Amino acid sequence: MGADERERLFQRARECSGHRRTWSEADRLWTQVIDAYRQAVSGSGRVDPNDRRQLARALWRHGMLLAARGRPAEGLATGREAVTIFEQLNDAAARDATDQGRDEALAELITAVLDLAETAFAAGEPVLRMDLLDRAVAAGLRTAGPPPSAGPRTREAMGTAYHNQATALLHRCLTGTSPDEDAREAALAASRACELRQRLMDPLRPLSVWEMANTYGLYAQCLTLIRDLDRAATVLDLGNRLVELLGPAGAQPALKLRVAATMLARERASARGGTGQRRWGWRRH
C-alpha cells in the first residue's frame, strides 16, 4: 500500500471515529490502518519518520475508540504501544527537530499519555491513572521546563495535564482515605491549569474559553474543599461570566460551576451554623 493510500485510509478511519453510528466501521478501519503502517515501518531500509508518527497516531486513536466502545482493557494495551512510539519520536525531536517540531512532538506525547490515563480509569485502574497523569506532567517539565518557557502546543497540553490531574485528585479526595491532603494537591494542580489556560484564552477561539470556564468550575470545587471560600466565590463568578459568553455551548462547564456553587453554599451555611466542621453530604450526589 502506497503512502497516499495509507493517508486516505487514515483519514477515513478518523472521520468514522467522529460518529457513534460508524464506530464499528472505524474499529475495522483502524485495524487496517495500523497494519498498513506497521508494514511501512518494518522494512530494512530507511523508515519515513512520518510513517512512524502516523502509526503512533493510529494506535492512539484506536485505543481511545476501544475505550469508548466499552473495551478499555484492549484500549489500554493499544494506547501503551502508541505512547512508546511517541516517546521515541519525542526523543528524536529533542535532538534534531526545529523548535516547532519539538513543541509538536512533546505536545502529542503528553496528550497521548493523558488519554491513556483516562482509558486506565475506565478499565478500573485508578492508581495507574494517577501514575500516568504524573508522568504526563513530568514529561513536559523535564523536556520543556516550566510551562511559560514551553512552546504553544506544549503549554496547551500541560494545561490539560494539570486540569486532568486536579480532576483525578478531586475524585480521590471524595472517595479516598486522606481527603485533606488530596484536596490541597487538587487545588494546586487546578491553580496551575488556570494560570496556563488564562494565558492561552482567546475570544476568537471558543474552545479556549470553554476550557477556561471548565477549569474555573473545577478550581472552585477544590478551593471550597480546602475552605478558601472567598477565593472560590471569585473563581465561580469568573467561570459564570465565561459560561454566559458561551451560551448553549457552555452546558458542561455550567454544570461543573453549579456543583461548585452548591458546595460553596453548604460550606458557608456550615460556617454560619458555627459547627466548624465540613459537611460531606453532597458527596452522594
Number of C-alpha atoms within 10 A of each C-alpha: 9 8 13 9 12 20 16 12 17 23 15 16 25 18 13 18 22 12 11 13 10 13 20 15 14 24 19 12 22 25 14 17 24 20 14 21 23 16 12 18 17 11 9 6 7 8 12 10 12 13 19 21 19 19 26 29 21 26 26 25 23 28 30 24 24 21 22 15 14 12 16 24 18 17 26 25 15 21 30 19 15 27 24 15 18 26 20 15 21 25 16 14 19 18 9 11 15 11 13 13 15 25 23 18 24 29 25 23 25 28 20 27 28 27 24 29 30 24 29 24 18 19 19 13 14 18 14 17 25 21 12 22 26 17 17 26 20 16 20 23 16 9 15 19 12 12 19 13 11 21 18 16 17 26 24 20 24 29 27 24 29 25 28 25 28 29 20 21 25 25 16 19 21 18 11 12 10 11 18 14 12 23 25 19 19 31 25 18 23 32 22 20 28 25 15 21 24 17 13 17 16 12 10 8 10 15 15 18 23 23 23 27 31 25 30 31 29 30 33 32 31 30 25 25 28 19 17 13 18 13 14 24 19 12 23 24 17 16 26 20 11 20 24 13 14 19 10 10 14 21 14 15 24 23 14 21 27 16 17 26 20 12 22 24 14 18 21 15 13 15 15 10 10 9 10 10 10 15 15 12 9 11 9 6 5
